[in-house]
Amino acid sequence: MQMSRLVIAGTHSGCGKSSVAMGLLRALTRRGLRVQPFKAGPDFIDPSLLGAAAGRSARTLDSWMLPHPTVLELFARGCSAADIAVIEGMMGLYDGHGGAGDEGSTAELARLLGAPVVLVVDVAGSVRSAAATALGFAAFDPQVTIAGVIANRAGGTRHVAMLRDALQSSGLTLLGAVPWDDRLRIPERHLGLIPAPEAPPDAVIEALSDAVSSHIDLDALIRIARTAAPVVVPGPLAFPPIPAPEVARIGIAQDEAFSFYYPDGLEMLESFGAELVPFSPIHDRTLPDVNGLYLGGGFPEVYARELAENAAMRRTIAAAVRGGMPAYAECGGLLYLSRRLVGSSSSGADEESYEMAGVVAATARMHGRLVALNYVTLEAASDTLLLRRGESVRGHEFHWSTVEPEGPLDFAYRSAGGRGIEDGRDGIATSSLLAAYSHVHFASRPEMAQRFVDACRRFREAYKE
């Protein structure tokens, strides 16, 4: 497969790589190129912003959660009908699952994709020190090709000229310098940037695109992307060779409160025979005609009052799940299925309590700090909608909340590396329900998607009878 591609990486989180990536995506689309955005790591928020910038759904590529051949498969699928691919890295270039190696890092992904790397360096208050930093990154792994540097938060023309000289003396190329400008800041809150479905940042994206077009050598970036050698893509691994006919309809919670889904995961459900039907727990009064429910992550804590006020939807969902409709919930979905949500990050009132769907006998409680941020390995302690007892899957958790069960539970998962709901155990399950903090990617074990669709099909058939 031949595809022009490059990785926008950073020296550390917060150095400005997301801003540069978003501005670059919009600037390239202004030139008439069909640009496919990707995001390294398990992120949900940045891909929504990258997609808004490119006008094309961004895909997640995680080389720790997913087998490497599957990463290549998803990359190839995502690049269909594109002219160039731009992959935004995660954290610092070499940061991944652990400290001893770079497994799961942007560097590992760049090697896997054979993609040249453009390194974003925050140069505020530095010149030769910034060059030394960039040179260290370039020399750290000879198998990673750092094709150039973009300076972020640069000063005036003298600062930029000195940076160019310092980098050139180190054998590195300065591809551009984005000036320090508070108007280019992307709105943030407790989990990071604010997702595009809630507040489309088009004005900021346009400003970032103007800055990139004015201060970065786009022609040089395109030339760098075109140096990427062909990549060998394996046959279908995550997706069936031939999509299955429709056998069930699955309702997908999608609105301001629920937006954390991997596009490839949703498309896998479709490929195994699901028709996906979006609905809003905030705005809709009742469920559409569906045979299963998927409630992903998001920010139910920010919209707790609106979710609580929609009592009709809460009752409808509770009745459907109690009636045996298969339901899968991740993180924010788990909070929504609990009996109540205490505290709201939007109001800052720790003791405000909001009624939720009441399917899970537990209280969800928000905290003013990060509770869990980990890659995890889940092992099924019993059969669930997705896994059979003893099977395992890699995933991740990221939340500022805890869930306090109202009684003893038989947890669905043992979570190695994670906090889970309680003491490294995660997942509340019945024969038709699975609600957990951990996020998984269906492509890591394709049978999970097939099993979920099959459960919805069986419910549909039983309901018909």
N, C-alpha and C positions, 0 to 999 in steps of 0.2 A: 504494500500500500504506500503510495506517495502522497504526502500531505505536508504542505508548508506549516511549520509549527514552531513555537517558542514558549519558554517558561518564564514568567515574571516572578522572580523569587526575591526574598528580602534577607537582611542580616538578622532580623528579629521581628517579633510581633510589634506592630505599631510604627514600623519604619516608613509606611506609605505605599506598600505594594498594591493594596486594594484600590487606592485612589488612582495610582498609575495604570493598573489593569483596566479599570472602568473607563478612564479617559482614553486609553489606547483603543479599547473595543469600539467606543463611539466614533473616534477619529477614523478608524479603518472602515467602519460602515459608511461614514460620510464620503469616503472615496469610492464607494460602490462595491466594496468587497463583502462577500458573504463570510462572516466571521463566526466560528464556533467557539464559545467560551467553555472552559473547564475549570474546576476547582480541585486542588489537591486536598486530601484529608476528609474527615467526616462531616464537614460543614454543611449547614442548611441555609444560613443567612446570606453569606457572601454570594452563593450561586444565584439567589434571587436578584441581587443587585447587578451581577455580571450579565444575567439574562436581560435585565431591563436595559443595560447599556448596549448590548449587541442586538436586541430585538429578536433573540433566538434563545430557547431554553438552555440554560447552563447545565452541564453534567458534572457529577462528582466522580473522581478517580482516587480511590484509596488503596494504596499498595499493601497495607497491613490487613484491612478487613477482607479484601478480595484476593483470590488467587491471581498471580501475575498474568496468566493467559486470559483470564476474564477481564482484567483491566484493559488489555489490548483489544479485546472484543468490544467493550463498551466505548473505547476511544474511537474505533473504526465506525461503529454505528452512529455515534454522535457527529462524526465528521461528514456524514452523507450530505452531498450537495453543498459543501462548504469550500471556500477558497483558501482559508487559513485558519489554524487553530491557535488560540491563546490560552495557556494554562496558568492560572494564578496559584502560587505556592501557598503553603501553610507555615505559620510560625517563622523561624529562621530556616535557611536552606537545608541545613543538616539535622534539624530537630525532628525526631520521630517518636517511636514507641519507647525507646530506652536511651540510656546515655552511652552504653558500650558500642552501639552501632547505629546506623541510620535507617533501620527498618521502618517503613512507613513514612519516611521523610520525603520532602520535595526532591531532594537529591536522588533518592532511589527511584522516584517516579521519572525524573528527567533521564536517568540512565535507561530505564525500561522502555521509554518512548523514543530514545535516541534524539532528544530535543535539546537544542542549545538554550542556555540560561542567560537571561538578562538580570543582573543583580541591582536591586534598589537599595541605596544607602542613604540613611538620614545624615546629612552633612552639616546640620546646624552646629556652628561653633567649631568646625574642624576643616582642615585641608589635607595636609600630608597624613594625618592620622586616619582620615577617611580612606586615603589611598592604601595605607597599611592594612586597614580592615579588609578592603576589597581584595588586596593581594593575598591575604591569608585565606580568604574564602576560595580564591582561584587555585591556590596551591594545595589546599587541604585534601582534595580528591582529584587526581589527574584524569579520572574517567568522567568527570563532570566538566562539560565545556561551558565556561563563562565567557560569553561572546562580547560582553560590554557591560557598562555600568550606567545607571540612571541615578543622578543625584536628586534627592528630595529635600525640600526646605532649604534651598540654596539662597544665598544673599544676592548682591548686585553683580554687575558684569565683572568686576575685579575678582570677586570670590570665585565665580565660575571659571575665569581664566586660570586662576591658581589651581583650582581643582583639576582642570584639564591637563596642566603641566605636571602636577603631582601624579596623576593616573598614568599619563603617557610615560613618565620616567619609570613607572613600575610595570610597563608593558601592557597596560589596560586602556581600553577606549572609552571615553566619555561620550555616551549617546545623547545626552541631554541633561538639563538641570531644571527641575520644576521649582519655581520660586515659593518662598514662604508666604502663604496667603490664607487667612482664616476663612475666606469665602469658599475654599475648596474642601472644607471639613464635611464629612458625612455624619449625619445624626447617629448617636449611640445611646444605648442603655445597658441594663445589667448583663445580658447575654452577648453583648457586642453591638454591631451595627443594627439599625432598624430594618427589617425585611421590606423588600419592595412592595409586596401585597398590601402592607399597611399604609405606607406613605411613599408612593413612587417619587424618587429623588431626581426627577428629570432635570430640574434647573441646576442641581449640583453636577449631574452627569454632563450636561452641556458645558458648564464652566470648566470641568476637568478636561473635557475634550478640547476646548479652546486652549487650555494651558499646555496639554500634550502636543497639540498641533503647532503651537508657537515655539515651544522650547525643546522638543525632542525630534530627532532625525527619524521620521517615519520611514523614509525610503531605506535607510540603513537597517531598521528593524525588519522590514519586509525582506530585504536581502538575507539577513541572518536567518529568518524563518525558512527561506528557500534552500538553505544549506543542509537542512535535516535530511538524512538518508532515508530510503524506503524502509518501512517497518513490516515485519512478517506478522500477519494476523492469523490466529488459529481459527478453525471452524467454530460453529455455534457451540457454546458451552453453557451460558446462562439462559439463552433463549432457545426454545424448541426450533428445529429446522423448518417446520411448517406450523404456523399459528393454528391453535385449536379453534373450532367453532364456538360461538357464544353459548355458554351453559348457565350463567348466573349473572345477576346484576349486583354490584357492590357499591354501596354509598360511601363516598369519600368526603370527610369533613374538610371543607376548604373555605376559609374566610380570614378575617383579620387575626383571629385567635388561633387558627390551625393552618399552618402552611409548610410544615417540615416534612417533606416527602422527597425521595430520590426519584427523578423522572424515569430513570431506567427501571426502578422497582415497580412503578405504576404500569409501565409498558409491559413488564413481565407478567403482571396479573392479566393484562389484556391478551397477551400471547398465549396464556394458558386457558383462555375462554371466558374472561370476565368483561362485562360492560361496566365501565366506571361512571358513576352518576354523582356529580358533586352536589353537596348540600351545605347549608350554613347553620351551625348550632346557634348563631347569634340572630340571624335575620329570618330564617324559615320557621314556620309554626309547626310543621310536621315533616316526617321523613318522606322521601320519594318512595316509589314502589321498588324496593330492593330486597335482596336475599342475604345480605351480609353488610357489615359496617367496618370501616377502617378509620380510626381516629388517630391521626398523627400528632406530632409535637407542635409546639408553637408557644403562644403567650396567653394561655387562658387566665393567668393571674392578672394581666393588664386589662382584660375584658371580663373580669369576674362579675361585675355588676350586671353587664349586659347579658351574660350567659345565665345568671341567676334569674333575671327578669323574664327570660323566655321560658317560663314554666311549662308551656305546652310542649316544646321540643324536649325538655328534660324528661317529662313524663312519657313521651312517645318512645324515646331511646331506651328508657328503663324498661318499659313494657316489652319492647322488641327483644332486648337481651334476655330478660327473664323468660320470654317465650321460646328461647332456644335459638334465636338468630345468631349465627357466628359473628363475633365481634373481636377485632384486634385493635389494641390501643397502645401507643407508645408515649411515655413521658407526659406531655401536656394532655394527651388523651386519657391517661391514667388519672391525672388530677381531676379532669372533668367527670369521670365516672365515679369518683369518690362521693361521699355524702355531703361534704362541705369543703370549702376552700377558705382558709383563714389567712388574713393579711393580703394586701394587694400592693404590688410595686408601683402602681400608678398613683395610688392615694398616699402611700407611705404609712398607712394606719395598720399596725401589726395585728390588732385584735378585731378588725372587721371580719365578719363571717358571712359567706355567701353559700347558699344552697346550690349543690351540683346535682348530677343525675341520680346519685344514690344507688348505683349498681354495686359498687365496691364498698364494703363496710369498713370505712376508714376516713380519717380526716387528713386532708392535704394542707400543709402549713408552709407558708413562704418565710424565708429568712433574709436578713440583710447581708448575706455573704454567700459565696460559692460553696455548695455542699459537696458536689461531685463533678469531676472532670477527668475522665479516664477512658482509655481503651479497655475493653473487657472481653473475657472469653466465657460464654454462657454454656453450661452443661445442663441438659434437661433432666430434672429429677423425676419427671413423670411425662406421660404423653400429653402433648398440647396441640393446639391448632397448627403449629408450625413444625415442631420437633417431636421426635419420639424419644422415649427414655434412654439416656446414655449418649445421645447425639449432642454435638457441640457446634457452636457458631461464634464467630467473632463479631463484636459490636462496639458501641461506645455509649457513655452517659455523660450528660452535661446539664446540671440543674441547680437551682437555688432553693429548692423545696425539699421537704420530707413528707412521707406518707405514714401516718400512724394508724395501724390496724386496730380495730376495736375488739379483737380477740385473736387467739392463736390461729396461724395459717400454715398450710402445707404449700410452701413456695414452689413455683414452677422451675426455677433455675438456681443453680449454684453459680455465683458470679466471681470468677477469678480476676483480680485486679480492680474490681468495682465495689462500690458501696451498696448498690441495689436499694431495696426497700429497707432491709434490716440485716446487718451483720454479713454482708456479702451474699445475701440471698435476694432474689428478685423474681417478679412475676406472680401475679394472682391469676389462677386459672380454674376454669370449670370445663366441662365437656365442650362448651361452645364459646367460652370467653378466655382471652389472654390479654392481660393488661400489665405492662412492665415499664420501668424507668428506661431500660436499655433500648437504644435504637439499633436495628439490624438492617442490613442491605440484602434484599432478596437474592441478588446475584451471587452472594457468598455461598448460599445453598439453594439452588433453584427449586428443589423439592418443597421448600417452605411456601413459595408462591403457588405451586401446584396444589399442595395440601389445603391451603386456605380457599382457593377457588373450588376445589372438590367439596369441601365442607359446605360452602355456600350453595353449590349445585344440589347436594343431598337435602339441604333445608328447603330449597325450591321445590324439589320433587316431592318431599313429604308434605309441604304446604298444599301442593296441587291436589294430592290425594285427600 
